[in-house]
Amino acid sequence: MNPSRGPNGVELRAAVELRAAAGRRLEGYAAVFNREAQIGSFREVVRPGAFRAALLNPAADVLLLADHDPTRVLARTSAGNLRLAEDGHGLHFEATLPDTTAARDAHALVESRTAGGMSFGFRPVEERWPTKDRRELLAVQLIECSVVSAFPAYSGTSVAARARHLAGLPAGARRLVLATL
């Protein structure tokens, strides 16, 4: 995979695994820790804690997009319909989608398991290059997460339409189920 950059130098990364839920809700992992991905001429790993500072920034407004497209906003943290948390597995997200064409389409792709996975757009804040062809992301400015239709860079990401049988479980138990998918 070639390194992908969006507007303003935002780096884009993708990973696999999605789930859709009743009532147009999505949940999963936009990024996973300690999984290596080939990004063009180098390998990259997201380390635990990479999103910590970004999630604590009250001024940050992280978007959930369809395919990194800023014209297809599915949710956002400032609206309260996108919730993000870093845990031992990676960057967990929960989103309640609005009644829009883009949201209905994204939900349908996830529910039918047609969507390719999840991705995230970021700017590196702190990184380490242990070798010339291996980058470790230690801290990032998180710009957006995306449901991707095709090819995620990182394996192990997930998105799911919130299943009714998971709805009654506490958040921690749902995360454990999603982490095993």
N, C-alpha and C positions, 0 to 999 in steps of 0.2 A: 504494500500500500504506500502511496506517495504521501508525504506530509501535506496536510490540508490546512490552509489558512483562510479565514473569512475576513470581513471588513475590519479595519483598524488593527490588524495583526493578531486577531483572536485565533488561537489554534483550535482545531476541531478534532475530536477523537470519538470513535464509535466502539461499541461492544455489543454482545449478543445477549438477549433473553428478555422477553416482555410478557405481560399478562394484562388482560382487560377485565373490568368488573361491572357488575350490574349498576345501573344509574350513571353510566359514563364516568367511571373512576378507573384510574391506572395506578399501579404500584409496582415497584421493582428497584433495581440498582442501575443507576446511570454510569457508575464506575465501580470497579472492583480493585482491591489492593493486591499488590505483589504478584500480578499477572503480567507477564511480558508481552508486548505487542511490537511487531515490526512496523515502523513508521518510515517509509522511504529507505534511506541508507543507514538508519540507526534503529536500535531497540529501545523501548521505553517502558518504565514501570512507575505506577502511581503508588507512593508509599502512604501508610497509615498516617493520618494527621494532615494530609495535603489540603483538605478542604476546611479544616478547623477554623482558621482565621476568617476565611470568606463567609462562613456560616454565622460567625459572631458579629459581622459587620452590619449594623442596623440600617445603613444607607444603601446596602446592596439590594438590587431588585433582579433576582435570577428568573429567567424565563424558561418555560417548557415550550419547545417549538416542534413543528413537524419538519423533519429533514433540514434542520438549521436554517429554515426560511423565516425571516423576521416578519413576513406578511401572514404567517400562519401560527399565531400565538395560541397555545392551548391552555396555558395557565401561567401564573406568576406569583412570586412570593409576596409582593406588595399587595396583591389582591386577596391573599390568604387562601387561595385555592391550589397552591403548590407548597408542600411541606418537604423540607430536606433535612436529613440527619446523617452524620457520619457515625458508623459503628465499626465493629471489628472486621466486617466483610467488605465494606466500601461505602459509597455514597447512596444512601437509601432515599427514595422519593415516594410521595403519595400525592396524587393530583385528582381534583374534581373538575371535570371538563365542562365548559359551557355548551350551550345548544347552538353550535355553529357547524357549518359544513366541514371545516378542517378538523374540528374535534370529533364529529361523528365518523368521518373517514378514518382518522387515526385510531379511534376506538375499534372500529370494524376490522382494521388490519391486525390489530393486536389480538382481538377476540378470536379471529380466524387463524391466528398464528402465521399470518402472511408477512407481517412486519419483520424486518431483519434484526432489530435489536435497539439498543440505546447508545447515545453518544453524548459528549459534553464539549462545550466551547470554553476556552480559558486563556488567560495570559499567565505565563510562568512568573512566580514571585521568587521562589527559591528552588534551585535545581542543582544536581550533582552529576558530573560526568566521570564515573569511575574508569571508563575507557573511552576512546574517541568515538565509539559506535554504540554507546549505551548511556541513556539519560534516565535519571531518577527524579521524578517530580516530588519535591518535599513540601511545597506550598504553592497554591495557585489562586488567582483571582477568578472565581467562577462567574461566567457570563450567562451561560445557558446550558440546558440539557435538551436533548432532542430524541424523539421517537424516529428511528431511521427505517426507511422502507427497504433498503438493500444491504449494504456491506459495512458492518461495524468493524472498527480496528481491534477493539479489545474483546476477547471471548469472556464469557462469564457474566456479562451484564444481563439484566432481565427487566422485562416489563410485562405486566399481566393486567387484564381487566379483573378487578377485584371480584373474586368468586364468592358466591353466597356462603359456601361452606367455610371460607376464611373470615368472613365479615364479623363473626362473633368472637374470634380469637383476639387476645390482647396483641398490641402492636409488636411486642417482642417475639411472640410465637409466630405471627405472620412473617416477620423478617427471617426467622429460622427456616420456615417453609420455602420462602422465595430464594434463600441462599443455597438451598439444595437442588434447585431446578437446573 
